[in-house]
Amino acid sequence: MIVMTRQEAMDRLRSLIPSFNREYFRWGKPVDKNEDDSWLYRDEHEWDDNNNLITYPKVIPGDYMVGISATLDGEELVTVNRDAHFGRRVALDIVDYENFGNKHKYGTLRICGVMWKKVSTGSYIMSSSLSKVEPHAKTNWEVNLYKIIAPEDLSQKENYGEWSAYNPNEATQRFDDFSELYCTAAYVSLLRVGGPFYLYVGETYVVPQDDDYLLIVDENDDVKFCERLNHAIEKMG
């Protein structure tokens, strides 16, 4: 089992995949070095009902938006940590796509957020109206994983035809293998999630099995790579 600091883990993951040396950006959008730091390694955004951009925070710590109060239909509500009893979970959801011999994968990180609770009864509540009351008090944060296409990525493709619409230095959600996807998930998690957490493959509402883990970050900010991620790293050389 490999144990290292967060920074050492990031440095190692960066060295494994060439695209990790570049900033992440939305599909087809050129890199802007003057862009605000909140957009660096930014993987998702959404719009509210009034077409205002809701920006995700650069780092989503475990206590983010915990303790926010609101009133809905005369009921006083407060946000609590969703994973207080289970530990903080970050799930990697994977779509393994194959069509006419064309194989690639897509990955989404699901980071647990907060739950709304009634102050009077202690019972939990879910309502679409709450997103208007406080848009950032989300039950789950969804982070779509991207990689930057390097020129050598295209030149090394055996079947360039299916990549003919892609250009170097553009972003894509398409990954060729699990090794690249696992390492990207680990790297982005280390950048986006503050405090202790564990990353695994599966759904956020399922308690992971031992062999589901990819990495664990403890309260001392040490990173423990698990067998599955280690295998992916070894495959990448």
C-alpha positions in Angstrom: 0.0 0.0 0.0 1.4 3.4 -1.0 1.0 6.3 1.4 1.9 9.8 0.4 0.8 13.4 1.0 -1.8 15.0 -1.1 0.8 17.1 -3.0 3.0 14.0 -3.6 -0.1 12.2 -4.9 -1.0 15.0 -7.2 2.6 15.3 -8.5 2.7 11.6 -9.2 -0.6 11.5 -11.0 0.4 14.6 -13.0 3.5 12.8 -14.2 1.5 9.8 -15.4 -0.9 11.5 -17.8 0.4 14.3 -20.1 -3.0 16.1 -20.0 -2.6 16.6 -16.2 0.1 19.3 -17.0 -2.6 21.4 -18.7 -5.6 23.2 -17.2 -9.1 21.6 -17.6 -11.6 23.6 -19.5 -15.0 23.1 -21.2 -15.2 21.2 -24.5 -13.9 23.3 -27.4 -12.9 26.2 -25.3 -9.3 27.4 -25.6 -7.1 27.9 -22.5 -7.2 31.4 -21.1 -4.3 32.0 -18.8 -5.9 35.2 -17.5 -9.1 33.4 -16.5 -10.2 33.6 -12.8 -8.7 30.8 -10.6 -12.2 29.5 -9.8 -12.3 28.0 -13.3 -9.1 26.1 -13.1 -9.8 22.4 -13.1 -13.5 23.3 -13.3 -15.5 20.4 -14.5 -19.1 21.4 -14.4 -21.5 24.3 -14.2 -25.3 24.8 -14.1 -27.8 27.6 -14.6 -30.6 28.6 -12.2 -34.2 29.3 -13.2 -33.3 33.0 -13.9 -30.4 32.0 -16.2 -27.8 33.0 -13.7 -24.6 31.0 -13.7 -24.2 29.0 -10.5 -20.5 28.3 -10.1 -19.3 25.4 -8.1 -16.6 26.2 -5.6 -13.0 25.3 -6.4 -12.8 23.1 -3.3 -15.9 21.4 -1.8 -14.9 20.6 1.9 -17.0 18.3 4.0 -18.6 21.1 6.0 -19.5 23.2 2.9 -23.0 24.8 3.4 -23.5 22.8 6.7 -25.5 24.9 9.2 -27.4 27.1 6.6 -30.8 28.1 7.8 -33.9 28.7 5.7 -37.7 28.9 6.1 -40.0 27.0 3.7 -43.8 27.1 4.0 -43.4 28.4 7.6 -41.1 25.6 8.6 -37.6 26.4 9.9 -34.9 24.3 8.2 -31.2 23.7 8.7 -28.6 21.9 6.6 -26.6 19.0 8.1 -23.8 16.9 6.8 -25.2 14.1 4.7 -22.5 11.6 5.5 -22.2 12.2 9.3 -22.7 8.5 10.0 -20.9 6.9 7.0 -17.9 9.1 6.4 -17.5 11.3 3.3 -17.9 9.4 0.1 -17.0 10.4 -3.4 -18.4 8.0 -6.0 -17.0 7.5 -9.6 -19.9 6.7 -11.9 -18.7 5.2 -15.2 -20.4 4.8 -18.6 -18.6 2.1 -20.6 -19.6 2.8 -24.2 -19.2 0.6 -27.2 -20.6 1.1 -30.6 -19.4 -0.6 -33.8 -16.1 -1.4 -32.3 -15.7 2.1 -30.9 -14.9 1.8 -27.2 -14.5 4.6 -24.7 -15.5 5.6 -21.2 -17.1 8.5 -19.4 -16.8 9.3 -15.8 -18.7 11.5 -13.3 -17.7 12.2 -9.7 -20.6 12.4 -7.3 -19.5 14.3 -4.1 -22.0 14.1 -1.2 -23.3 17.5 -0.1 -25.9 18.3 2.6 -29.4 17.4 3.7 -32.1 19.7 4.9 -33.7 18.9 8.3 -36.7 20.4 10.1 -35.6 22.1 13.2 -38.9 21.3 15.0 -39.0 17.5 14.4 -35.5 16.6 13.2 -37.0 14.9 10.2 -35.4 15.3 6.8 -37.0 17.1 3.9 -36.5 17.1 0.1 -38.1 19.8 -2.0 -37.4 21.3 -5.4 -38.1 24.7 -3.9 -35.0 24.4 -1.7 -32.7 24.8 -4.7 -34.2 28.3 -5.2 -33.8 29.1 -1.5 -30.1 28.2 -1.5 -28.7 26.9 -4.8 -25.4 25.8 -3.3 -26.9 23.6 -0.6 -26.9 20.6 -2.8 -27.4 16.9 -1.9 -24.9 15.8 -4.4 -22.2 17.7 -6.5 -21.7 16.2 -9.9 -18.3 16.7 -11.5 -17.9 15.5 -15.1 -14.4 14.4 -15.8 -12.5 15.8 -18.8 -9.1 15.4 -20.3 -7.2 17.7 -22.6 -6.3 16.2 -26.0 -2.6 16.4 -26.7 -1.3 16.3 -30.3 0.3 12.9 -29.7 -3.0 11.6 -28.5 -4.4 12.0 -32.0 -1.3 10.9 -33.9 -1.2 7.6 -32.0 -4.8 6.7 -32.7 -5.1 3.5 -34.8 -8.4 4.7 -36.2 -8.1 8.4 -36.6 -11.4 8.6 -38.5 -13.5 8.5 -35.3 -11.4 11.3 -33.9 -11.5 13.5 -37.0 -13.7 16.1 -35.2 -11.2 16.5 -32.4 -8.4 19.1 -32.2 -5.3 19.3 -30.0 -5.8 21.3 -26.8 -9.5 20.8 -26.7 -11.3 19.1 -23.8 -13.2 15.8 -24.1 -15.1 13.6 -21.6 -14.0 10.6 -23.6 -11.4 8.3 -22.1 -9.8 5.3 -23.8 -9.3 3.0 -20.8 -10.0 2.6 -17.1 -6.4 3.4 -16.2 -6.7 6.9 -17.5 -10.1 7.4 -16.1 -9.2 6.1 -12.6 -6.2 8.3 -12.4 -8.1 11.3 -13.6 -10.8 10.7 -11.0 -8.2 10.4 -8.3 -6.4 13.5 -9.4 -9.6 15.7 -9.7 -10.9 14.4 -6.3 -7.6 15.5 -4.7 -8.1 18.9 -6.1 -11.8 19.4 -5.5 -12.5 17.7 -2.2 -11.3 19.1 1.1 -10.9 17.1 4.3 -11.0 13.3 4.8 -12.9 11.3 2.1 -12.7 8.1 0.2 -13.2 7.6 -3.6 -14.8 4.5 -4.9 -16.5 3.1 -8.0 -20.3 2.9 -7.7 -23.3 4.9 -6.6 -23.3 7.4 -3.8 -26.1 5.7 -1.9 -24.4 2.3 -1.8 -21.9 1.4 0.9 -18.7 0.4 -0.9 -17.1 -3.0 -0.6 -13.4 -3.3 0.2 -12.4 -3.9 -3.5 -14.4 -0.9 -4.7 -12.0 1.7 -3.2 -9.6 3.7 -5.4 -8.1 5.9 -2.8 -8.6 7.1 0.8 -7.6 10.5 2.2 -7.4 10.6 6.0 -7.7 13.4 8.6 -3.9 14.0 8.3 -4.2 14.6 4.6 -2.3 11.5 3.7 -3.4 9.7 0.5 -3.6 5.9 0.4 -3.9 4.4 -3.0 -5.8 1.2 -3.1 -5.1 -1.9 -5.2 -7.4 -1.0 -8.0 -5.9 2.4 -8.6 -2.4 1.0 -8.1 -3.1 -1.6 -10.8 -4.3 1.2 -13.1 -1.1 3.3 -12.4 1.1 0.3 -13.1 -0.6 -0.4 -16.4 0.2 3.2 -17.5 3.8 2.7 -16.7 
